[in-house]
């Protein structure tokens, strides 16, 4: 009873703070996803701190953001070079760098984690951040496959924890899945939704189920295509052609798997297979396992289901 009282008291006491708009965003992870989230947040007027392990990583991430902003500016302001430069400088001025996630979490409205898809690493990070972050700070993970609840349980702020699943490349993709665990307060969830909209994204609400919406449909779809190939029902090329011309998909399942990365696809399906061993559609694929073991991960390695010219 005492524990329940503490939980409800904490929710009640933090509600007024949670109701405010998110102005300061801390992004943990300077990779493709993290830097993309940082870029879009800064471009929509938010103050951003981007965190990664070394200054070298952060410098490369900052350079990538600046280059990406340059492309955005050329489209936004056509032949007006002065406005292009001003736009890039303005956005970059709202991005700070830090190699200490705990320090960065001490004064922020929201922490968005976009690091390696490893549950233990994520839990260790959030546990440390929980000790340092202010009471009003919301935590969110950009995970594409791990349960948000499993990550959140490393903290004492389940009511202020949710998922913000962006899509790659973040500056181009319009969708954000906003994920709510049972303990997420309505105030927290609404702030996450409003942030997504403030960042110019279309948000969809979803529960903390495997793969949320997009990957829950997309990954089994790709795996079913692989099983058709394994059975000899049709070739990869014919399956891709059929789905593009018959279903109107921009890419076929094998083209998509190669684009996403077969290691990423395998990681997701392996996790689901382990957690839900009785769900047939989540079973592993010997063919995918062999390709990954051989280092054939798709476009990024020059070969997956198809071969690619490495530039």
C-alpha positions as CSV (number, residue, x, y, z in Angstrom):
1,X,0.0,0.0,0.0
2,X,2.8,2.4,0.8
3,X,4.4,1.7,-2.6
4,X,1.1,2.4,-4.3
5,X,0.7,5.6,-2.4
6,X,4.2,6.8,-3.4
7,X,3.5,6.1,-7.0
8,X,0.2,8.0,-7.1
9,X,1.7,10.8,-5.1
10,X,4.6,11.1,-7.5
11,X,2.2,11.1,-10.5
12,X,0.1,13.8,-8.9
13,X,3.0,16.0,-7.8
14,X,4.6,15.9,-11.2
15,X,1.5,16.5,-13.4
16,X,1.8,20.4,-13.4
17,X,5.4,20.2,-14.6
18,X,4.7,17.5,-17.1
19,X,2.0,19.7,-18.7
20,X,4.5,22.2,-20.1
21,X,5.9,22.2,-23.6
22,X,9.2,20.4,-24.2
23,X,11.9,23.0,-25.1
24,X,15.2,21.3,-24.2
25,X,15.9,17.9,-25.7
26,X,18.9,15.6,-24.9
27,X,19.7,13.0,-27.5
28,X,21.8,10.1,-26.4
29,X,23.6,8.6,-29.4
30,X,25.2,10.4,-32.4
31,X,24.7,7.8,-35.0
32,X,22.3,8.1,-38.0
33,X,19.2,8.0,-35.9
34,X,20.5,10.2,-33.1
35,X,22.0,12.8,-35.3
36,X,18.8,12.9,-37.4
37,X,16.6,13.4,-34.3
38,X,19.0,16.1,-33.0
39,X,18.9,17.9,-36.4
40,X,15.1,17.9,-36.7
41,X,14.6,18.9,-33.1
42,X,17.0,21.9,-33.5
43,X,15.5,22.8,-36.8
44,X,12.1,23.2,-35.2
45,X,13.3,25.5,-32.5
46,X,14.3,23.2,-29.7
47,X,17.6,23.5,-27.8
48,X,19.4,20.2,-28.2
49,X,22.3,18.4,-26.5
50,X,23.7,15.5,-28.5
51,X,25.7,12.9,-26.5
52,X,28.0,10.2,-27.6
53,X,31.1,8.5,-26.2
54,X,33.9,10.5,-27.8
55,X,34.5,14.0,-29.1
56,X,35.6,12.5,-32.4
57,X,32.2,10.7,-32.9
58,X,30.4,13.9,-32.0
59,X,32.5,16.0,-34.4
60,X,31.6,13.6,-37.3
61,X,28.0,13.6,-36.3
62,X,27.9,17.4,-36.2
63,X,29.6,17.6,-39.6
64,X,26.9,15.2,-41.0
65,X,24.1,17.3,-39.6
66,X,25.6,20.5,-41.1
67,X,25.9,18.8,-44.5
68,X,22.3,17.6,-44.2
69,X,21.1,21.0,-43.2
70,X,22.9,22.5,-46.2
71,X,20.8,20.3,-48.5
72,X,17.6,21.3,-46.6
73,X,18.5,25.0,-46.9
74,X,19.1,24.7,-50.7
75,X,15.6,23.3,-51.1
76,X,14.0,25.7,-48.6
77,X,15.6,28.9,-49.9
78,X,16.4,28.0,-53.6
79,X,19.1,30.5,-54.9
80,X,19.3,32.7,-51.8
81,X,22.7,31.8,-50.5
82,X,22.6,34.3,-47.6
83,X,19.4,32.8,-46.2
84,X,20.7,29.3,-46.6
85,X,23.8,30.2,-44.6
86,X,21.7,31.9,-41.9
87,X,19.4,29.0,-41.6
88,X,22.2,26.4,-41.2
89,X,24.0,28.7,-38.6
90,X,20.8,29.2,-36.7
91,X,20.0,25.5,-36.4
92,X,23.6,24.5,-35.6
93,X,23.6,27.2,-32.9
94,X,20.9,25.3,-31.0
95,X,23.0,22.0,-30.9
96,X,25.5,21.4,-28.1
97,X,27.7,18.4,-27.7
98,X,28.6,16.4,-24.6
99,X,30.3,13.2,-23.9
100,X,28.8,12.8,-20.4
101,X,25.1,11.6,-20.6
102,X,24.6,12.1,-16.8
103,X,25.7,15.7,-17.0
104,X,23.6,16.4,-20.0
105,X,20.5,14.9,-18.3
106,X,20.7,17.4,-15.3
107,X,18.9,20.2,-17.1
108,X,16.6,18.9,-19.8
109,X,12.9,18.4,-20.5
110,X,13.3,15.2,-22.5
111,X,15.9,12.5,-23.0
112,X,15.7,10.5,-26.2
113,X,17.9,7.4,-26.3
114,X,19.1,6.2,-29.7
115,X,22.0,3.9,-28.9
116,X,22.8,0.2,-29.6
117,X,19.8,-2.2,-29.5
118,X,21.0,-4.0,-26.4
119,X,18.6,-4.1,-23.5
120,X,21.2,-4.3,-20.7
121,X,23.1,-1.3,-22.1
122,X,20.0,0.7,-22.4
123,X,18.9,-0.2,-18.8
124,X,22.3,0.7,-17.4
125,X,22.1,4.1,-19.2
126,X,18.6,5.0,-18.0
127,X,19.3,3.9,-14.5
128,X,22.2,6.4,-14.3
129,X,20.2,9.1,-16.0
130,X,17.3,8.6,-13.6
131,X,19.5,9.6,-10.7
132,X,20.5,12.9,-12.3
133,X,17.5,14.1,-14.3
134,X,15.0,16.5,-12.8
135,X,11.6,15.2,-11.7
136,X,9.8,16.7,-14.7
137,X,12.2,15.1,-17.3
138,X,10.6,12.6,-19.6
139,X,12.6,9.6,-20.8
140,X,12.0,8.0,-24.2
141,X,13.6,5.3,-26.3
142,X,13.9,5.2,-30.0
143,X,14.2,1.4,-30.0
144,X,12.6,-0.4,-32.9
145,X,12.3,-3.8,-31.5
146,X,12.8,-4.0,-27.7
147,X,9.9,-3.6,-25.3
148,X,9.7,-0.1,-23.8
149,X,8.5,-1.5,-20.5
150,X,11.6,-3.7,-20.2
151,X,13.8,-0.6,-20.6
152,X,11.7,1.6,-18.4
153,X,11.8,-0.7,-15.4
154,X,15.4,0.4,-14.8
155,X,14.1,3.7,-13.6
156,X,11.7,5.1,-11.0
157,X,9.7,7.2,-13.5
158,X,7.5,4.7,-15.3
159,X,4.9,7.4,-15.5
160,X,7.3,9.6,-17.4
161,X,8.6,7.0,-19.8
162,X,7.5,6.2,-23.3
163,X,8.7,5.4,-26.8
164,X,9.5,7.8,-29.7
165,X,10.2,5.6,-32.7
166,X,11.5,7.8,-35.6
167,X,12.3,6.3,-39.0
168,X,15.5,6.6,-41.0
169,X,16.4,9.0,-42.5
170,X,14.8,11.1,-39.7
171,X,14.8,14.5,-41.6
172,X,12.9,12.9,-44.5
173,X,10.6,10.4,-42.9
174,X,7.4,12.0,-41.7
175,X,6.3,9.3,-39.2
176,X,6.9,8.9,-35.5
177,X,5.4,6.1,-33.5
178,X,4.5,7.3,-29.9
179,X,4.5,4.3,-27.6
180,X,2.7,4.2,-24.3
181,X,3.4,1.6,-21.6
182,X,0.6,1.0,-19.0
183,X,2.2,3.2,-16.5
184,X,2.8,6.2,-18.8
185,X,0.7,9.1,-17.6
186,X,-1.7,10.8,-20.0
187,X,0.3,14.1,-19.5
188,X,3.5,12.4,-20.5
189,X,2.0,10.8,-23.5
190,X,0.4,14.0,-24.6
191,X,3.7,15.9,-24.3
192,X,5.4,13.3,-26.5
193,X,2.7,13.5,-29.1
194,X,2.9,17.3,-29.1
195,X,6.7,17.1,-29.5
196,X,6.4,14.9,-32.5
197,X,3.9,17.3,-34.1
198,X,6.1,20.3,-33.2
199,X,9.0,18.5,-35.0
200,X,6.8,18.5,-38.1
201,X,6.1,14.8,-37.9
202,X,2.8,12.8,-38.2
203,X,2.4,10.8,-35.0
204,X,0.6,7.5,-34.5
205,X,-0.3,6.2,-31.1
206,X,0.5,2.6,-30.2
207,X,0.9,0.2,-27.3
208,X,4.1,-1.5,-26.2
209,X,3.7,-4.5,-28.4
210,X,6.4,-6.3,-30.5
211,X,7.6,-3.9,-33.3
212,X,4.8,-1.4,-32.4
213,X,2.9,-0.9,-35.7
214,X,5.4,-0.6,-38.7
215,X,7.9,-3.3,-37.8
216,X,5.3,-5.6,-36.4
217,X,3.8,-5.7,-39.9
218,X,7.0,-5.2,-41.9
219,X,9.4,-7.7,-40.4
220,X,7.1,-10.7,-40.6
221,X,6.2,-9.6,-44.2
222,X,9.9,-9.7,-45.2
223,X,10.4,-13.1,-43.3
224,X,7.4,-14.6,-45.1
225,X,8.9,-13.6,-48.4
226,X,12.2,-15.3,-47.4
227,X,10.2,-18.5,-46.5
228,X,8.6,-18.4,-49.9
229,X,12.1,-18.3,-51.4
230,X,13.3,-21.1,-49.1
231,X,10.5,-23.3,-50.2
232,X,11.2,-22.6,-53.9
233,X,7.8,-21.0,-54.5
234,X,9.3,-18.1,-56.5
235,X,12.5,-16.3,-57.0
236,X,13.5,-13.2,-55.0
237,X,13.3,-11.0,-58.1
238,X,9.8,-12.3,-59.0
239,X,8.5,-11.8,-55.5
240,X,9.9,-8.2,-55.5
241,X,8.4,-7.5,-58.9
242,X,5.0,-9.0,-57.8
243,X,4.8,-6.8,-54.7
244,X,5.8,-3.7,-56.5
245,X,3.5,-4.0,-59.5
246,X,0.7,-6.0,-57.8
247,X,0.5,-4.3,-54.4
248,X,2.0,-0.9,-55.3
249,X,4.9,-1.2,-52.8
250,X,7.9,1.1,-53.6
251,X,10.3,-1.7,-52.9
252,X,9.9,-5.5,-52.8
253,X,10.6,-7.4,-49.6
254,X,14.1,-8.5,-50.6
255,X,15.1,-5.1,-51.8
256,X,13.7,-3.7,-48.5
257,X,15.6,-6.3,-46.4
258,X,18.8,-5.4,-48.2
259,X,18.2,-1.7,-47.6
260,X,17.4,-2.2,-43.9
261,X,20.3,-4.6,-43.4
262,X,20.0,-8.3,-42.9
263,X,21.8,-8.1,-39.6
264,X,19.1,-5.7,-38.3
265,X,16.3,-7.9,-39.6
266,X,17.9,-11.0,-38.0
267,X,18.4,-9.2,-34.7
268,X,14.7,-8.2,-34.5
269,X,13.4,-11.6,-35.5
270,X,15.8,-13.4,-33.2
271,X,14.6,-11.3,-30.3
272,X,11.0,-12.0,-31.0
273,X,11.6,-15.7,-31.6
274,X,13.3,-16.0,-28.2
275,X,10.6,-14.0,-26.4
276,X,7.6,-15.6,-28.2
277,X,8.8,-19.1,-29.2
278,X,5.3,-20.4,-30.0
279,X,4.5,-17.6,-32.5
280,X,5.2,-19.2,-35.9
281,X,5.5,-16.0,-37.8
282,X,8.4,-14.9,-35.5
283,X,10.6,-18.0,-36.3
284,X,14.1,-17.6,-37.5
285,X,15.2,-18.2,-41.1
286,X,18.1,-20.5,-42.0
287,X,18.7,-18.6,-45.2
288,X,19.0,-15.2,-43.4
289,X,21.2,-16.7,-40.7
290,X,23.5,-18.0,-43.4
291,X,23.7,-14.7,-45.3
292,X,24.5,-12.8,-42.0
293,X,27.1,-15.4,-41.0
294,X,28.8,-14.9,-44.4
295,X,28.8,-11.1,-43.9
296,X,26.3,-10.6,-46.7
297,X,24.2,-7.9,-44.9
298,X,22.7,-6.1,-47.8
299,X,23.5,-2.8,-49.6
300,X,26.0,-1.7,-46.9
301,X,28.3,-4.7,-47.6
302,X,27.7,-4.9,-51.3
303,X,25.7,-8.1,-51.2
304,X,22.7,-9.6,-49.5
305,X,19.9,-11.1,-51.5
306,X,21.2,-9.1,-54.4
307,X,24.7,-7.9,-55.3
308,X,25.4,-4.1,-55.4
309,X,28.2,-2.0,-56.8
310,X,30.2,-0.6,-53.9
311,X,30.9,3.1,-54.4
